[in-house]
């Protein structure tokens, strides 16, 4: 991100950019920044946009080879194409890309072994956007609120992040709701957050496993019933429990190896700001206990699929067993 910011500041750009990763808000933000600064925002003659996995590669190449119309630059944005995960003609073409043409690729996932990825990496700028580190995310929240003359404590920022998750587009929507709700009040309080912000399912799963780790069965079951009340399916909840326990066991291994938080976040698929709280939660479980939980989850899943157990009861029994008292294997 700092590289793109520097390019924009100096008005000196790479001819190729690849923005990829899980954080859609940041990808869209930097795509739009590049769009506004590489060419004039109202220059439609020298701007082309291609989207989707069925885009015409020949059309992209043809447009990229076209001289800009009464301008020094031509900009082409290619989004969600899947081109970085399959063979295509673009990788060969990029070596002869005209100096006046600028290509911006925006993708969810890429294969770093692909020819196209290596071509952009060699001659352009590649930026992976999977979310901000904790300190940067807290600063972003505070800055966003400050633009509307609102203040919030660091403690309440973390409370909100734990409740809503770190997806920045969703976070922006929740902040906009708080700004409107707070009206003439200058300070965003925890009460406002509880009143307005919607807790994400994965946040409740995290709380549920926290309760399991503390053997607080009543709390764990209440969170389960809360999820059922908002029409979450029991098997979806079971899938999230399995995913969460898998994250914990991977995270414990990486942390024991001394891996940095950024590396852990990337490998296990959690937001960078959340790594510390996951590590804290993981301390409540031995590796053998997590494996036992995963085995029991698999057994219940099989029993539900074969009609031996009702899904809602099966997941409830798991939560009761996990939170009642884990073994000392």
N, C-alpha and C positions, 0 to 999 in steps of 0.2 A: 504493500500500500504506500509506503514511504517513497518508493521509486516512482510510482505514478504521480503522487503529489508533487514530487520534484520536477517531473516532466511537464506537468501542467503549469507549475510556477515559472519555469524557464521557457515555456512554449517550444520545447524541443522534444519530439516524440519518436518512439520506435515505430517502424512501419508495420509491426505486427504485435498484437497483444493477445494473451490468453488469460481470461479470468475464469477460474473454476473453483468448485468447492460447494459446501453445504449451505453457506450463508447467503441466501438470495438477496437480502437487503443490501449487503455490501457490493455484490456483483452488479446489481441494478444501479446503485449509487455511482460506482466507478465507470460503468458503461455510459451513464448519462453525462458524467463529468468529461469523459473523453469526447463524447458526441458534441458537447457544447464548445469545446476548446480547440479540437483539431480543425473543424470547419465552423462557419457561422451557423448558429441555431436555425436560421431561416433559409439556409442554402439546401433546398430540396433537390436541386439539379445534380449535386455532387454527393448525395447521400443515398445509400441503398441498404435495405434491411432484408435479411433472409432468416427464416425460422422454421424449425422442425426437421425431422429425420428424413423427409422426402424432398429436401431442397435439390435444385438442379445445380450440380457442381459446375457444369459447363457454363451456366449463366453467371455464377459467381466469378469464374475465371475470366469470362468475357468482359464483365463489368470492371474487374480489377485491372484489366489491361487497357481500359479506356482512359484517354487523356481527360483531366478535369475541365469543366466548362467554365471559362472566365474565372478561374481560381487556381491557386497553387496546390490544392489538395483535394483528393477524393477519398471519402470514408465509406467503408463497407462493414456492417455489423452482421455477424453470423451467430445465431443463438440456438441453443439446444438442438444441435444438428446431429450429434453422435458421430461426427467425422473423426474424432480422436479415438474412436474405438473400432474403426473398420478401415479397410484399404480404400484409398481414393486418389484422385489425380492432383489434388491441391498441393500435396507435399512436394511434388516435382516442380510445380509452377512457382512456388514461393521463392525459389532461388533466382527467379528472373522478375520478381515483383517490381513494377516501376517505382521510382523514388517518390512519385506524387501520389501513390495509393497507400492508404492506411487501412489495415484489416484488424477488426476487434472480434475475437471469438469469445463467446460466453457459454460455458458448459457446466453441467452438474458434475459429471464424472469424465475422466479421461484415462487412457492407457498410456502411461509414461514411456512405454516401449515402442509406441507407434511412430512411424516416420513423420507424421504431421506434428506430433508433440515435439520431437527432436528438432524438426525444422524451425518451429517457432522459438524453441528454447535457444537455438543457436543464433538466430538472427533478430529475435524480438525480445519481448518481455513477458514472462510467465508469472502469474500471481495466484497463489492458492488462498482462497477466502473461506475459512471454516469458522469464523467467529473471532471476537476480540478476547484478549487476555482480560483477567478480572479487573485490573486497575484501569485499563482502557475502556472497558464496558461501563464501569461505574462513572468514569469521567464523561462518557458519551451521554448517559442518562442525565447526569447533573447539568451538562451543557444544554441538552435538549429542553429541559425544564426551565433553565435560566433564560432561554430565548423568549419564554412566555412569562418572565418575571416570577418564576416559581422556585422555591428552595426545597431541598430534601436532605435528610441526614444520610450519612454513609450506611448506618445500620438499617435504615428503612429502604435504601437502594437494594441491599442484599436480601432483605425480607421480600421485596417485590420480585427480584430475580428468582429466588427460590420458589415463589408462588407461580409466576407466569412462564418461567423458562427463559432461555437466552436467545431464542429466535428474534432477531432484531426487528423484523417487520411486525410480528405480533407484539413485541415490546413497544414499538412506536405507536401502534393502535391503542394499547393500554395506557400509554402516557398521554395520548390525545384525550382519552376519556377522562383521565384524572385532571387534566388541565381544565376541561369544560366543567367537570363536577365541582372542582374547588372554587370556581367562580372568583370572588373577591379575596379569598384566603390566599396568603402568600406561601404558606408552608404545606407541603404534602405530608400527611400523617399516616400512620399505620392503619388507623380506623378508615381513612379514605381508601386505602389499598384494599382492605378487607371488604369494603362496601362495593367497590367498583370493579376491581380486577378479577378476571376469571382464572381460576387455578387450572393449569394444564394437567392432563391425565398422568403424564410421566412424573409430574411433581407430586401427585398423590401416591403414585407407586413408590417414589423415593421415601415419602413419609411413612408409608405402610411398612417398608423394609426396615426403616429406622425403628418403628414400633416393634417389629419382629425381633430385631437385634436387642432391644431393651426388654423383650419378653412382655410387652404391654399388649396383651391379647385384645382387650376391649377397644383400644385405639386402632389396632390393626383391622379389626372387624368393622369398626365404624367407617373407616376409610373405604373399605370394600363395599359397604352398603351405600356410601355416598356415590361411588362410581356406578353402581347398579341403578341408583336413582336418576342419574343423568343418561341412562340407557347405554352404558358401556356393556358390551357383551362379555360374559364370564370367560369365554375362550380368548378374547382379546386381552383381558386382564392377565390371564395365565401366560399368554405370549410375552407380555411386558415383564412379568415376574421372571420368566426364563431369561429374557434378554438382560434384565438388570443383574441377576445372579451371575450370568456369564461375564458381564462388564466387571463385576466385583472381583472375580477370580483372575481375570486378565490383568486388572489394575494392580492387585496385590503382587502378582509376579513381577510386573514391570517396576513397581515402586521398590520392591526388594532388590532388583537389579540396579537401582539408582537412576532410572530413567527420569529425564526432566519432565515437568508437567506438560509442556507443549507436545512432547513426543507421546506421552501417555494419552493426551486428549485426541491426538490424531489417530493413534492405533486402536483405541477402544471405542471411539465415536461419541465422546461426550464434549460439551462446550468447555473451552479452556478455563473459564471462570469456576467451573464446577468440580474440577479435579480434586481440589483440597477437601471438599465436603464428601466426595466419594471415598477418598482415602480414609477420612475420619470414620465413615460408616463401615468400611471394610474391616476396620480393626475390631468390630463387634463379632466377627465371624472367623472361625478357623477355615482353612482351605477344605478340610474334610467335611465340615458342616455345609459349606456351599455346594460341594459335590453331592452330598446327601439330599439337599433341597432340590437340586436339578434332577436327580434320579426320581424323587417322588413326584416332581412336576411331570416328568415323562410318563410315569406310571398312570397318573390321573388323566393325562391327555389321551393315552391309549384306551383307558377304560371308558372315557366319554365317547371316543370315536367308535368304539365297538358296542355302545349302548348299555354298558354295565353300570354306568353312573351318570346322573344328571349333571350338566356342566356347572350350574350355580352351586349345587351342593358339593361337588368335587373340589372346586376352588376354595369354598368356605372351609372344608375339612383340612385342606392344605394349610391355610392361614392359621387355623386353630392349632394344628400340629407343630408348625414352625414356631409360633409365638408362645406355646405352652412350656416349652423347655427343650432345647436342642441337645443332642447327644454330645458326649465328650470324646468323640473318636479322634 
